């Protein structure tokens, strides 16, 4: 099955820039550009589902450590985030950052809740946009 921009979920953060989910490389490229003082335009606009790679790792570790009976399947939902919000947050985190977004809206079907996830891991939530972007910027500043 071929992934496309309508892929429901994609992961952000360092090490996730691949062709599998077109939104991941754009977010990483925006953070990299902000970190090194380059201009970058996210090549699409509108809302995306944003979840950081560290969140994915954290939930897998919770799953391993949590005693559960039976087999469970659930979707890991991030935060619905506008591409303009990503650019604006990068400008707040890195004064002088020249990040923008323009282009077509991506046809993304956003899940609003995942009851199975809340039941299995009460209180879990993905990191904030600021924390995820800061983590990724810090990586590029020290790389």
Secondary structure by P-SEA (a helix, b strand, c coil): cccccccccccccccccccccaaaaaaaaaaaaaaabbbbbcccccccccccaaaaaaaaaaaaacccccbbbbbbccccccaaaaaaaaaaacccccccccccccccccccccaaaaaaccccccccaaaaaaaaaaaaaac
